[in-house]
C-alpha cells in the first residue's frame, strides 16, 4: 500500500512540475516576436546585423559593470546566425524556455524538501505570475534571465551544504561556480552572496553556542565556499574600482529624484511587490521574536542549526532589495531575483508560523492579485500578443509605400518627446526593413520638452520642430503604446472621420486594477493633480489600426 501511495504521489508531483513547465514555457514561447520590452528591439537589431552585444561593459560612464550579461545572446548569435527579424526571436525565446525550465525545476525541488506540494505550487505561482517575471522572461535584454538561474544553483548547493548532505565536494563546486557567476550578472549580487554566507556561518555558530549543541566539522565546506566567493567578490570590486570608477560621468542611480517622486516610486514598489516588502519583513520580525523567546526559555527548537540557512537567505534577500532602494531604483523587474532568493525561507517560515502570519498572508495575496497580476497580464499583452500584429502593420505600410510614394505617417498620441521619438524610430526601422520607401514620419502634437533636432534625418519627426497637420492621403497609425487617452468614443470618431485601411485586433488584457482606476478617477475628476500621469493608463486599444485622411 505504501509503495502504491508513493507511486501515486510521485505521479502528482511529476504532473505538477510538467504543468508548470508546459504552461510557463508555452506562454514564454507563444508567437515569438520582436517587442518593445525595454531594449529588446535594439537587441534584435544587433542580432540580425551580427553585432556582438557588450552592454555589460559599455556603460562605465554610468557606473555599470556586469560583464557576463548578454554573453548567452552572443553565443546564440555565433551558433545560429540569422538576418531574419521574424526568425531570430524563435531561437532566443526557446533559450528563455530552457532557462525557465531549469529555474522551475530547481525551485520546485527545493520547495518540496521543506513544504508540501500545495505550498510549493502556491510559492511558484506567486513567483511566476508576477510583473517582474513577465518583463524578464518575455524579453531578451534582461541579465536577470540568466542571473536567477545561477542564483538558484547557488541556493541549491548551499541547501545541501547547510543540511549536511553527501557529495560535499560537488555542492562546494556548485556553490562556488553559480555564486561566482551570478556576481558578474548584476552588481548587488555581491551583497546577497557574501551576506548570505557570512550570516549562515555566524548564525550557525550563534544558534549552536546558545542552544549548547556540540560542535562538529560541518561548517568547514561552507567556510571554504565563503572564502572563495569572498575572493571572487574582491576581484569583482577590484575590477570595478580599476575599470569603472575612473570613467563614471553620471551615476546610474536615481539620486536626483524629487521627494514626491521617491515617495510615489516607493509606494509603487510596495504595491507591486507586497510579498517582498510587506510579507517577507513580517516573516523576519516573527522569526526574530521566536529566536528571542527561545533564548530566554529552555525550549531551543527555534535555534536549530539548519534554520540558519533560511534566516541567512531571508535577511540577504531583503538586503538585496534594499540596495535598490538606496540607489533610488524602483523598476519592477529589478526586484524579481528577490523572489528567487526569498522563496525558500518565506515558504518555510510561513508553514512553521502560519498562525502568526495568516491574516497578513491573505492581505498580501489580495494586493498581489489586484495590482501585480493585472499589470503582469497587461504587460504580457503588450510585449507578447501585440508584436505580431505590429509587424503585420509595418509590412502593410511598407507595401503601401510601393504604390503610394511620399506617404506621410502620423503616430496618433506620439510627439517629439524622447519616448514618442523612440516609437517613431522603431516604426521607421521596421517599415524600411520590410522594403518601404519614399515615406515620411511626422507629428501634429506639441512636445512637452524642447526636442533634439537631427538635420541629417530624412524624417520630419527628427529633423524639424515644425508641427504638421494631416492632409488628404496621409496615414494615421494607432496601437496601445499611444500616449493618447483611448475610449470607445475616440475609436468611433476615428472610424467616422477617416478611412480605416488596416485593422488587426487581438484578445488580451487591459491594465485594470485599483491603482489604474484611481488614476482614471484623478484624470477625470481632478485633472489639475494628474499632470504627470500618462493618459493611456489602461493600455488601449487591443489592436493595431491605420487610417487614411480622406
C-alpha positions, 0 to 999 in steps of 0.5 A, spaced: 500 500 500 505 504 501 509 503 495 502 504 491 501 511 495 508 513 493 507 511 486 501 515 486 504 521 489 510 521 485 505 521 479 502 528 482 508 531 483 511 529 476 504 532 473 505 538 477 512 540 475 510 538 467 504 543 468 508 548 470 513 547 465 508 546 459 504 552 461 510 557 463 514 555 457 508 555 452 506 562 454 514 564 454 514 561 447 507 563 444 508 567 437 515 569 438 516 576 436 520 582 436 517 587 442 518 593 445 520 590 452 525 595 454 531 594 449 529 588 446 528 591 439 535 594 439 537 587 441 534 584 435 537 589 431 544 587 433 542 580 432 540 580 425 546 585 423 551 580 427 553 585 432 556 582 438 552 585 444 557 588 450 552 592 454 555 589 460 561 593 459 559 599 455 556 603 460 562 605 465 560 612 464 554 610 468 557 606 473 555 599 470 559 593 470 556 586 469 560 583 464 557 576 463 550 579 461 548 578 454 554 573 453 548 567 452 545 572 446 552 572 443 553 565 443 546 564 440 548 569 435 555 565 433 551 558 433 545 560 429 546 566 425 540 569 422 538 576 418 531 574 419 527 579 424 521 574 424 526 568 425 531 570 430 526 571 436 524 563 435 531 561 437 532 566 443 525 565 446 526 557 446 533 559 450 528 563 455 524 556 455 530 552 457 532 557 462 525 557 465 525 550 465 531 549 469 529 555 474 522 551 475 525 545 476 530 547 481 525 551 485 520 546 485 525 541 488 527 545 493 520 547 495 518 540 496 524 538 501 521 543 506 513 544 504 508 540 501 506 540 494 500 545 495 505 550 498 510 549 493 505 550 487 502 556 491 510 559 492 511 558 484 505 561 482 506 567 486 513 567 483 511 566 476 505 570 475 508 576 477 510 583 473 517 582 474 517 575 471 513 577 465 518 583 463 524 578 464 522 572 461 518 575 455 524 579 453 531 578 451 535 584 454 534 582 461 541 579 465 536 577 470 534 571 465 540 568 466 542 571 473 536 567 477 538 561 474 545 561 477 542 564 483 538 558 484 544 553 483 547 557 488 541 556 493 541 549 491 548 547 493 548 551 499 541 547 501 545 541 501 551 544 504 547 547 510 543 540 511 549 536 511 548 532 505 553 527 501 557 529 495 560 535 499 565 536 494 560 537 488 555 542 492 562 546 494 563 546 486 556 548 485 556 553 490 562 556 488 561 556 480 553 559 480 555 564 486 561 566 482 557 567 476 551 570 478 556 576 481 558 578 474 550 578 472 548 584 476 552 588 481 548 587 488 549 580 487 555 581 491 551 583 497 546 577 497 552 572 496 557 574 501 551 576 506 548 570 505 554 566 507 557 570 512 550 570 516 549 562 515 556 561 518 555 566 524 548 564 525 550 557 525 555 558 530 550 563 534 544 558 534 549 552 536 553 556 542 546 558 545 542 552 544 549 548 547 549 543 541 556 540 540 560 542 535 562 538 529 566 539 522 560 541 518 561 548 517 568 547 514 565 546 506 561 552 507 567 556 510 571 554 504 565 556 499 565 563 503 572 564 502 572 563 495 566 567 493 569 572 498 575 572 493 571 572 487 567 578 490 574 582 491 576 581 484 569 583 482 570 590 486 577 590 484 575 590 477 570 595 478 574 600 482 580 599 476 575 599 470 569 603 472 570 608 477 575 612 473 570 613 467 563 614 471 560 621 468 553 620 471 551 615 476 546 610 474 542 611 480 536 615 481 539 620 486 536 626 483 529 624 484 524 629 487 521 627 494 514 626 491 517 622 486 521 617 491 515 617 495 510 615 489 516 610 486 516 607 493 509 606 494 509 603 487 514 598 489 510 596 495 504 595 491 507 591 486 511 587 490 507 586 497 510 579 498 517 582 498 516 588 502 510 587 506 510 579 507 517 577 507 519 583 513 513 580 517 516 573 516 523 576 519 520 580 525 516 573 527 522 569 526 526 574 530 521 574 536 521 566 536 529 566 536 528 571 542 523 567 546 527 561 545 533 564 548 530 566 554 526 559 555 529 552 555 525 550 549 531 551 543 527 548 537 527 555 534 535 555 534 536 549 530 542 549 526 539 548 519 534 554 520 540 558 519 540 557 512 533 560 511 534 566 516 541 567 512 537 567 505 531 571 508 535 577 511 540 577 504 534 577 500 531 583 503 538 586 503 538 585 496 532 589 495 534 594 499 540 596 495 535 598 490 532 602 494 538 606 496 540 607 489 533 610 488 531 604 483 524 602 483 523 598 476 519 592 477 523 587 474 529 589 478 526 586 484 524 579 481 531 575 483 528 577 490 523 572 489 528 567 487 532 568 493 526 569 498 522 563 496 525 558 500 525 561 507 518 565 506 515 558 504 518 555 510 517 560 515 510 561 513 508 553 514 512 553 521 508 560 523 502 560 519 498 562 525 502 568 526 502 570 519 495 568 516 491 574 516 497 578 513 498 572 508 491 573 505 492 581 505 498 580 501 495 575 496 489 580 495 494 586 493 498 581 489 492 579 485 489 586 484 495 590 482 501 585 480 497 580 476 493 585 472 499 589 470 503 582 469 497 580 464 497 587 461 504 587 460 504 580 457 499 583 452 503 588 450 510 585 449 507 578 447 500 578 443 501 585 440 508 584 436 505 580 431 500 584 429 505 590 429 509 587 424 503 585 420 502 593 420 509 595 418 509 590 412 502 593 410 505 600 410 511 598 407 507 595 401 503 601 401 509 605 400 510 601 393 504 604 390 503 610 394 510 614 394 511 620 399 506 617 404 506 621 410 505 617 417 502 620 423 503 616 430 496 618 433 498 620 441 506 620 439 510 627 439 517 629 439 518 627 446 524 622 447 519 616 448 514 618 442 521 619 438 523 612 440 516 609 437 517 613 431 524 610 430 522 603 431 516 604 426 521 607 421 526 601 422 521 596 421 517 599 415 524 600 411 526 593 413 520 590 410 522 594 403 518 601 404 520 607 401 519 614 399 515 615 406 515 620 411 514 620 419 511 626 422 507 629 428 501 634 429 502 634 437 506 639 441 512 636 445 512 637 452 520 638 452 524 642 447 526 636 442 533 634 439 533 636 432 537 631 427 538 635 420 541 629 417 534 625 418 530 624 412 524 624 417 520 630 419 519 627 426 527 628 427 529 633 423 524 639 424 520 642 430 515 644 425 508 641 427 504 638 421 497 637 420 494 631 416 492 632 409 488 628 404 492 621 403 496 621 409 496 615 414 494 615 421 497 609 425 494 607 432 496 601 437 496 601 445 503 604 446 499 611 444 500 616 449 493 618 447 487 617 452 483 611 448 475 610 449 470 607 445 468 614 443 475 616 440 475 609 436 468 611 433 470 618 431 476 615 428 472 610 424 467 616 422 472 621 420 477 617 416 478 611 412 480 605 416 485 601 411 488 596 416 485 593 422 488 587 426 485 586 433 487 581 438 484 578 445 488 580 451 488 584 457 487 591 459 491 594 465 485 594 470 486 594 477 485 599 483 491 603 482 489 604 474 482 606 476 484 611 481 488 614 476 482 614 471 478 617 477 484 623 478 484 624 470 477 625 470 475 628 476 481 632 478 485 633 472 489 639 475 493 633 480 494 628 474 499 632 470 504 627 470 500 621 469 500 618 462 493 618 459 493 611 456 493 608 463 489 602 461 493 600 455 488 601 449 486 599 444 487 591 443 489 592 436 493 595 431 489 600 426 491 605 420 487 610 417 487 614 411 485 622 411 480 622 406 
